[in-house]
């Protein structure tokens, strides 16, 4: 069906950031389909131990159009802790906060939490 076609298509210079369905009047901006444009960043964040966690987290927040103020106000994350995490600075590995952040980012909680704790422990050792 149409969704299968959409999921198989990739961005092309002709279509820009819009996926086109076989139905002529039906288009979706990529931001409506969350996993399409964020998947490479998410995969790198979770699997590439040499990647800069803070940079990838910032990119993922930007791609998902999530502001840190939203995370502080709506998701009850501590502002100083979140600022340190996003900046790549030392912060305590708050597992509950990392799980909430994973849910907001729509990433598997165990995978994201493990990657974040690994990053936080590594920078604390420096």
C-alpha positions, 0 to 999 in steps of 0.5 A: 500500500501507500505506507509501504511505498512511503517507507521504501522511498528516500529523499531525492533532490526533486522531492526535497523533504517531502515524500510523495504517495501514489495518490496525487493529492497526498504528501507528508513532510518528513517531520510527520514520519519520525524515524525516517530522518532521525534514524541514522543519528539515533543509530550512531548515538546508540552504537558508535562509541567513538561518536560525540554523544552530546553532538548527536543528542543535540542533532536528535533534539533538533531533528525532533524539534524538541526544545530543552525548555520543553524537557525541563517544563513538561518532562521534569528534567533538571535544567542544569543536568540537561544543559550539562548533558547536551553540552557534553559536560560532566553530569550525574548518571540519573537513570530515571531522567535518562529513561524519561528523555529516551521516551521523549526521543522515542528511543528504546529506553535500555539502549539510550540509557546505556549509551548515555551512562557510558558517555557520562562515566567516560567523561567523569573519568577524565 
